[in-house]
Every structure is written in structure tokens, then in C-alpha cells.
Amino acid sequence: MKKWLLICCIILLLAACGQKEVTAQHQGSKGTNAMNEQFIGKWEGTIETPNGPLPIIIDLKKESGTLSVPAQGLSNFPFQSVTYTGDKVKVSINLNGSAIAINGTIKNEQIEATFQQNGAKFPLILKAYKKQPVTYDTLKIPVQNGNLTVAVEKASTSPSPVALIIAGSGPTDKDGNSALAGKNNSLKMLAEGLAQQGIATVRYDKRGLGDNQALLTKEEDGTFDQYVDDAVQIIQTLMADKAYTSVHVIGHSEGSLIGLLAAQKTGVASFVSIAGAGRSLDEVLLEQLKGQLAPKLFNESTNILTALKQGKQVKNISPELQALFRPSVQPFLISLLKYQPANELAKVKSRVLLVQGTTDLQVKEADAEALKKGKQEAKLLYLAGMNHVLKKAPADRAKNLATYADPSLPLHEELLPAIEQFIKNEK
């Protein structure tokens, strides 16, 4: 089940739009309130919101500064103002009409701060920014409306097999991190781990997100079929490259459906589904909403999904359901609801591996069984204790969700070997 369906809203509605910088104010170099020069530079931290941690980066300068939220595609958004007084800093940001304030004190080489937006306050610890080493090359692939930027992890040997890794739903980036759930680096670990074992990997931010934000500027223009077409273009590019002996697809969560549809169209050597839904979106969504919504809202959701499945948009949506069914997302939902994953998997001619974790809170074993029924010859592998972000986690909901924002945790120890063996067992 999809992360963006689990969380109906996020407090930080960030959108990259132009904003003029306002000159900073700071005390002179003389006197007791002289500005602490340690402020100047890049800082990173995590806002502890009720919906989970959200990593941010701020760049403090004497006369200005910027805010970045990588998971939401916001990059170098200018401050409205910044004021330094001794060991204290005050930042003001006007983000698309939303007032944001960051007030902090530098202490022990870190900034202890509060992040305030429209009256809500959240604790924030900022530490000196450490640039993450880039282990991959980038490649631009022509797609509809422009070029798709993808990350290529080269294998330890060449030529080699190559696997395209497709991320899940909502704002989930190429590394498996989400603005809604946090940073876990699951797909980054998977890509790098396979490359170390002699299997090159390619992963990417879907259009409208991260590196490929410019490919989708209006939500209402996005469709699920665009995602499939993008994956097909990547696969065809890889198939034409003599550096690869074979091409494989690995789809996680919603990426499973994208991947199997792309596999149908291209005839890849193998397809791996990790935590892929085996039932249509309306069935999965209603199963989840039944325990979360009042009867009236649940009935409304049922009627909305029925209409969308028939290709009809719904104009009047209750405020409580806007996050799920807002008009701008309905074209995407309509394009997704027409697919029944198990039926589509039956059309895939490639070898298929179905991987399902037993402590997955979002996709259940029933989905894996449904996919298996769609293609009986597929191999089904249950990994005991693996959750939706591919980490070892207990069934306890709070402890399980805590792993979504912990990049220090390794992948489930059986995942990488199983996928490596399946891909290399080429026939």
C-alpha cells in the first residue's frame, strides 16, 4: 500500500517558486552582540513533524541564505530575511504565502533551533552539512517533454547484467526516500549492493520529482502511463548498450506495477517485484480506509473510486478527502485504476521473482499470493521480518515505522543475495 495514502497531509507544503532575497541584518564586529562567524556555511537537519522526520538544508550567508528540501524537490529557496545577534540567528521565509521562521542558537558546533510554520513549531537540530559522495554516473534519456536523468551504478566487472530499479509511489526518490516517511536509503543500498556483486544498476527520480522535477510542472498533467513509458525508454536505451549482457527490472511497491508493464513491452531477461500490490488500487485503498474513516466518508470514498474506475472525474470532494482525491490527482488515479496487477503479470514472458516481507505494514502477503496466482511459474519468496522499506523490523507499528527514517539500518540480509542469484541465473 502506498505511503502517500497512509499520510493524508503533510504540514510542510513546499513549492519551488521565485522569491526575492531581502538583505540580512547583523550586528557589527564590535560589541558584545557581535555576530558569531561560525554561522556562515551550510547546515543540515531534520524537522520532527507529526508525520515523520523531514530532512532540510539551509545555507547561511552574511547577507542572505537559502532553504532546500531535497525530498520535496525544493532547492535553494531564498530567505526573506536573516538576522544575526551574537550566538542567535533568526530566519524568515515566505514560501508561496506560507510564513516560515527558523530561530536558533549556535552551541557546541551545532544550531539548536525551532522551525515554525503558520503557528506550528517543531524542534530542529542543525549540524554542519556533509556532502554525500556520489557513487554513480548520470545519463540523460530522451522522453516525452524532455530528458530523464538517471543514475548509473557501474558494476565491478564489465560487460555485466544491468537492473533498472523503479521506486514506489508519491514523493519517493531514486534512493527510496520520501518527504512523507523519511530517509532510509533502501533503494540506494540495493543499487550499490548489486553493483558490488557484478550487476550494474540504474535508478531515477520519477518525472515531477528531484532530478526530473521539470518534466512535470502541473499535477493534473501526470498519468501513470507516463511512468510506464519512461521506464520503457530507459530499458530500450540499456538494451542498445553493448556494455550490458542482459537487462532486468526491479520494481518496488507501485514501481512493481510500472516495472511489470514495462517488462511486457520490452521483453527483459527477468522481472523482480518487491512488495508489489496484487490487487487493483481501489480494492487495496478501501481495505485500508475502512478502519480509518467514519462511515459517511468511507461511503463517499467508495463512490469516488467507483466513478474514477469508470473514467469519470468527481468534482465535489469532502475536505477530509481532498488529500487523496483532489481534482488535480484524479487523472493519475483514473489511469492507474484500469490496471489489475495479477492479470497484467500473467502477460509478462520474462522470468519473475516475487519478494514479500512478512512485517510489511503497507503491502500484505495476500498481494503476493494474488500475483502468484496471476503467474503460477513465478518464484515467490517470503523474507521473515522484512518491512516495506526492505529493513528488518518488528510487527509493532511504531517500531516498524521508525525504520523508515533510519538510513543507518542495513537491508534485510537475505534480500540482496536472493536478487543477485535470480538475476545471474540467466537462461
N, C-alpha and C positions, 0 to 999 in steps of 0.2 A: 504494500500500500504506500502511497506517495507521501513524502514529507510535507509537501505544501497542503495536503489535505488534512494532515494531523494538526497543523497550526493555522488557525483561521486568520490570524493577523499578526503583524509584527510592528512594534512600536516605531521603529526607525524606517520611515518610508523615504528612502533616499533616491534622488533622481539627479543625474548629471545635467545641470543646466547652467548657463552663464551667470556670473555674478561678479560685480566689480569689487576689487580689493579696496579696503579703507586703510589708510596709513595707521600703523601701530603707534601706541603711546608708551613711553617708558621713561623711567627716572634717569637723570643724568649720571655720569660716572662718579660724582661726588656725593657725599652724604650717606646717611645710614640706610636709605632705601635704594641704594644703587642696584641696578638690575644684575641678577646672577647670570653670568655669561654661560653657565652650564646648560641653560635652557636651549640655546641655539643648536639646532640639529633635528634629526628625525627620531621620532618616538613611536613605539607600538604598544598596544594594549588590547584588552578585551572588555567590552561593556557587558556587565552581567545583567541582562534583561530577563524578565519572567519567561520568555520564550527560549532562553538559552543564551550562551555567550556569543558575542558578535565582535570579531577582531577588527580594529581600526588602526590607521597610521596617521599621525599628524606631523607636519614639518614646520617647526617653529623657526622664524627668522626675526630679525630685529624690527623690520618694518612691515611684515606681513606673515602669512602662513597658509597652509592648505590642509584639508582633510581628505583621506582616502578610505574607502570601504571596499576592499578587493572582492569580497564575496558578492557584493551588490553591483559591481561594475562601476563604482564611483571612484574617480581618480583625480587627485589634486584639485579639489573644490576649494576655492579661495575663502579665507576668513572675511567676515565683515569688519572685525576689529580684533586686535590683540593688545593687551596691556600688561606690562611687567612692573612689579613693585617688589624689590628685594628678591626674596625666595618664592614669591607668588606670581602666578600668571592667570589672566582672565581672557578667555577666547569667546567671541560672539560670532555665530554663523547664521545667515538667513538662507535656509535651504528650501527653495520652492515655496516660500511663505511660512515655513515652519521655523520657529525660533529655537536655536540650539546654543547652549552655553557650557563651556568646559572651564571649571575653576580648579586650580591645582597648586600644590606646594612641592617644591623640589626638596627631597630628603634622602640621604643615603644613595645618591646616584639614580634615583627614580622619582617620578612625579606621582604623588598621591592626590587623586582628583575625584571630582564628581562630574558626571555627564548629565546634563539636564535638557529635556526636550518637552516643550509645551506643558511644563509643570511636573513632569515625571522625572525623578532623579535616580541615577544608577551609579554604583561605585566603579571607579576606573583606576587601575594602576598602569602607568606608562613607564616602559623601560627603553633603554637605548635600542634603536632599530638595528636588527641584524639581517642583512640581505641574504636571502636564501640562495645557495648555489644552484645554478641552472645546469641540469644534467642532460638536457635534451637539445636537439636542433629543432628549428621551426621550418615548416613548409607551408606554402600558400597554395590552396587548391581552388580552381575556378568553380563557383556555384552560382545559383540564382542571386542576383543583386550584388555580386562582388566576389571576393576571395575569402575562403575559410582558412584561418590559421590553425595549424595542427602541430602538436608536439611529438617529435620522433625520438624515441629512446633506442639508440643503436645497440645491437646485440654484441655479445662478447666475441662472436665469430661471424664471418661473412663469406658467402651468402648465408641467409638464415630464413626461417619462417618469420612471419610478421603477424601480429594480432592487433586488430582495431578494438579499442576499449571504448564503450559508449556509456556515458553516465546516466543517472536516473533523472527523475522529474524535477520541475521547479528550478530554483536558482542553485542547482548542483553543478559545480565546475568540473574541469577535467581531472582534478585531483581527488574528487569525491567529497569536496567540502561544500557546505551550504550556508547561506546567510541565515536560514531559519534554524538549522540544527548545530552548526559549528564546524570547527576544523578537526578532521580526523585523518586526512591524507590517505584514505583507504585505496583509492584508485592510483594514486602516485606510487604507493608501496607496491601495488600489484604490477604496475608498468615497469618499475625499476627492477623488481624481483625477477620478472620473466626475462628482461633484457640480460640480467646477470647469468641466467641459465641458458642463454643462446637463442632466445626468442625476442626479436625486435618488437617494439610496441608503438602504437600511435594512439594518442588520446586528444581530446579537443573540448573547448567550451562551445556549447551549442549556440546557434545564432541568437543574438539578443543578450548574450552574457559574456562577461570577461573580454578575452581577446577578440571575440566576434560579436560584440555588442552592436556595432554599427550595421550589421546585416538585418537587424530587426528593430526598428525605432518605434513602431506602434504595435502594441499588444494585439489589437484586433486584426492585424495583418498576418499573425502567426498561425500556422496549421501543423498538425502532427505529420502530415505527408511531406512537408518541407524538411523535417528532421530526417525522414527516411531517404529523401533524395540526396541530402548532404552526405549521409553515410554511404550511399551508393557511389557518389562521386569519389569519395576517399578510397573506397575499395577498388574501384576501377583504376585509379591512379597507382595504387600499390601493386595491382596485378600487372601493370605495364612496366614496373620497375624490376630490372634483372637482378637487383640486389637481394630479392626475396624469392625463396624456393617455393613458398606457398603462402596463402593469405587466409587468416582466420578471424572470426568475430567473437568478441566477448561483450555481452550486454548485461548491465546491472539494473534491476528494478524496471523502470519504464524503458531504459535502454535495451532491455531484453526484447521487448516488442519491436522497437526500432531495428535492432540487430537482426531479428529473425525475418522481418520483412525485407531488409536489405540483402540478407542471405538468399532469399527466394529469387531476387532479381539478378544476382551476380554469380551464384554457384561457387561460393567459397569452399575451402577444404573442410572446415569444421565450424560449428557454432556452439558457444558456451553461454548458457543462460544462468545468471546468478540472481537469486531472489526475484525471479520474474513472475508476474501475475499470470495465473492460468485462466482467469475469468475476465469477462468484459468489465470496463471501468464502472458502469452503473451498478453491477452486482457487488463488486468489491466495496465501492463507496457507500452504498446503502447499508451493507453489513456493518461498516464502521460507525456510520452516523446514527444507527438505531439506538445505540446506548448513550449517545451524546446530546441528542436533540429532543426537545419537547415534541409530543405527538403532532401538534399542528405544523411545526417546522419540518418534521420528518416527512409528513404527507406532502408538504409543498416541495421538498427535495425530490420525492418520488415522481411527482407530476412534472417537475422541471426536467429531470433526467429522461423521462418518457418522451417529452417533446423534443429534447435535443437529439435523442437517438433516432427520432423521425426526421431530423434535419431542420427542425423549426426552432428559431430563437425565441426566447422568453423576455418580454420587456419588464414586467413588474416582478421585482425580486425583493423579498423582505430584507431589511438592513442587516439582520443577523446572518444572512446567507450570501451577502454581496461578495465576501472574500472568495467564496467557492464558485459562484455562478454569475459574477458581474458580466454585463453585456460584452465587454472587450475580450473576455476569455472564452465566450461561447463558441466562436468559430473554431477554436482549437479543440474544445470538448466535442463538438459535432464530428470533427474529422477523426477523433480518437475513438469515439463510441461505436463507430461502424466496424471495428475490428474485434474478433473473438480470438484471443491468443492461441488457445488449443487448436482451433480449426486452422489458423494460419501456420502453426508449427508443422502440421501434417503435410504442408506443401513444401517444406524445406527438404531438399535432397541431400544435403551435407550430413556428415556425422554430427550428432548432437549430444552434448553433456548438460544435464540439468543439475544445478547445485543449489541446495536449500539448507539454511541454518535452522537449527531446532529452537533457538531462542530469538528468532526474528519477530519483532513486535508489529511489523508492517505487512509482511507477506507470509502467509501461513503454509503449512505442509499440504493443505488442501489444494493450493495453487500448483504446487509441484506435481501432485498426483493428477490434476487436471491436464497439465502439459504432457505428462507421461501418457495419458490416455490418447492425447492427440497424435502422439508419435511413439508407438509401443517399442520400437527398436532403439529409442533414445536411452542413454545411460543416466540413471537417477542416483545422485549422491547426496546423502544427508550428512551434514557436519554437526556433530553434537556440540552445543554451546555456542555456535556462531550466530551473531545477530545481523541486523540489516546493514551495518557498516563494516561487516566482514571481520569483526573482532570477537574475541572470546568474551562472553558476557552472561551474567545470570538472567534468570527469567524475571526477577524483580524489576519492575518498570523503571523506577528512579535510578537504580544502579545501571541498568541496561542503557538508558538514555544518556547517562553520564559519559559513556564511551564515545558518543557522537562528537564530543568536543575535546577528545584527548588524543592528539597525534603521536604521543609517546608510546601508545599501545601498539604492539605488532599485529599483523594479520593473524587470523586463525592458522595454527601451524600446519594444518592439512590442506589448506586451500591452494597455495602456490604449487606444491608438488603434484596435486591432482590435475590441475590445469596444464602444467608443463607436460606431464606424462600423456595426457589426452591429445594435446596438440602434436607432440613429437611422434605419436603412434599413427603416423600417416599411412594411408593405404592407397 
